[in-house]
């Protein structure tokens, strides 16, 4: 991943990067929903909800882009191939035991934390006042996504 700590990005680049991140996260959560289904319906449902939240963020990014006349700069789910930047995490098989479930959940949490860090970096390098509010909300929602995963992970660990 490109380190953008010292860069200032054009608004179209910020919107494109954020939308690609959300598309990848949405796909990951959808795949994980299927993987967790036979093992833990609650976790599967949580993954589905997180995937839907990603789709809402894509819509919000698209709306923000359109308000700046940059609607074409937001990647949409059908514009990226499934292998574009995908991690291969989850979805490749069904989860059938606690060890695998814990490993996949930790990997999912790690990916969400990285997504949140990236969202904060986008906000930090933003030079477009019109994107300040959408990127701030985007970073807040990515933080909430992490909170949901950490809360569920901690709750599962206490039950074990």
C-alpha positions in Angstrom: 0.0 0.0 0.0 1.2 3.5 -0.8 2.1 5.5 2.3 0.1 8.8 1.9 1.2 10.5 5.1 3.1 13.2 3.3 1.0 13.5 0.2 -1.8 15.8 -0.7 -4.2 14.0 -3.0 -6.5 15.4 -5.5 -10.2 14.9 -4.6 -10.8 12.4 -7.4 -7.9 10.3 -6.1 -9.3 10.4 -2.5 -12.7 9.4 -3.7 -11.3 6.6 -5.9 -9.1 5.2 -3.2 -11.9 5.3 -0.6 -14.4 3.6 -3.0 -12.0 0.9 -3.9 -11.3 0.2 -0.2 -15.1 -0.1 0.4 -15.7 -2.3 -2.5 -13.0 -4.7 -1.3 -14.4 -4.6 2.3 -17.9 -5.2 1.0 -16.7 -8.3 -0.9 -14.7 -9.5 2.0 -17.7 -9.2 4.4 -20.1 -10.9 1.9 -17.6 -13.8 1.5 -17.2 -14.1 5.3 -21.0 -14.1 5.7 -21.1 -17.3 3.7 -18.0 -18.8 5.4 -19.5 -18.3 8.9 -23.0 -19.4 8.0 -22.7 -23.1 8.9 -20.6 -22.4 12.0 -22.2 -19.3 13.6 -25.3 -17.7 12.1 -24.9 -14.6 14.4 -21.4 -13.9 13.0 -22.7 -14.5 9.5 -25.4 -12.0 10.0 -22.9 -9.5 11.4 -20.7 -9.9 8.3 -23.8 -9.3 6.1 -24.6 -6.1 8.1 -21.0 -4.9 7.7 -21.1 -5.6 4.0 -24.3 -3.6 3.7 -22.7 -0.7 5.6 -19.9 -0.7 3.1 -22.4 -0.4 0.3 -24.0 2.6 2.0 -20.5 4.2 2.3 -20.0 3.6 -1.4 -23.3 5.4 -2.1 -22.3 8.3 0.2 -18.9 8.6 -1.6 -20.7 8.6 -4.9 -23.0 11.3 -3.7 -20.1 13.4 -2.4 -18.3 12.9 -5.7 -21.4 13.9 -7.8 -21.8 17.1 -5.7 -18.3 18.1 -6.8 -18.9 17.0 -10.4 -16.5 14.1 -9.9 -19.1 11.2 -10.1 -17.0 9.3 -12.6 -14.1 9.2 -10.1 -15.8 6.7 -7.7 -15.3 3.1 -8.4 -18.5 1.0 -8.4 -18.7 -2.7 -7.4 -19.2 -3.8 -11.0 -16.1 -1.8 -12.3 -13.5 -3.8 -10.4 -12.7 -7.4 -11.0 -13.2 -9.7 -8.0 -9.4 -10.2 -7.8 -8.6 -6.5 -7.7 -6.6 -6.1 -4.6 -8.5 -8.9 -2.8 -7.0 -10.5 0.1 -8.4 -14.0 -0.5 -9.5 -13.8 3.2 -12.6 -15.8 4.1 -15.1 -17.0 1.6 -12.7 -19.6 0.3 -14.1 -22.3 2.6 -16.6 -22.8 5.4 -15.6 -22.2 9.0 -16.2 -25.3 11.0 -14.2 -24.9 14.2 -13.3 -22.4 16.9 -9.6 -22.1 16.0 -10.4 -21.2 12.4 -13.2 -18.9 13.4 -10.9 -17.0 15.8 -8.2 -16.7 13.2 -10.5 -15.4 10.5 -12.2 -13.0 12.9 -8.7 -11.6 13.9 -7.7 -11.2 10.2 -11.0 -9.5 9.6 -10.5 -7.1 12.5 -6.9 -6.4 11.3 -8.2 -5.5 7.8 -10.9 -3.3 9.3 -8.3 -1.5 11.5 -6.1 -1.0 8.4 -9.1 0.4 6.6 -9.8 2.8 9.5 -6.1 4.0 9.5 -6.4 4.6 5.7 -9.6 6.6 6.1 -8.0 8.8 8.7 -5.0 9.3 6.4 -7.3 10.3 3.6 -8.9 12.8 6.0 -5.5 14.1 7.0 -4.2 14.7 3.5 -7.5 16.2 2.2 -7.1 19.6 0.7 -10.7 20.0 -0.5 -13.0 21.7 1.9 -16.1 20.2 0.3 -14.7 16.7 1.1 -14.0 17.4 4.8 -17.4 16.4 6.1 -17.8 13.3 3.9 -14.3 12.1 4.7 -14.8 12.8 8.4 -18.1 10.8 8.4 -16.3 8.1 6.4 -13.5 7.8 9.0 -16.1 7.8 11.8 -18.0 4.9 10.2 -14.8 3.0 9.6 -14.1 3.4 13.4 -17.5 2.1 14.1 -16.9 -0.9 11.9 -13.8 -1.7 14.0 -15.7 -1.2 17.2 -18.4 -3.7 16.1 -15.7 -6.3 15.3 -13.8 -5.7 18.5 -16.9 -5.9 20.6 -18.0 -9.1 19.0 -14.5 -10.6 19.2 -14.2 -9.7 22.9 -17.7 -11.1 23.6 -16.8 -14.4 21.8 -13.5 -14.7 23.7 -15.4 -14.3 27.1 -17.8 -17.1 26.1 -14.9 -19.5 25.2 
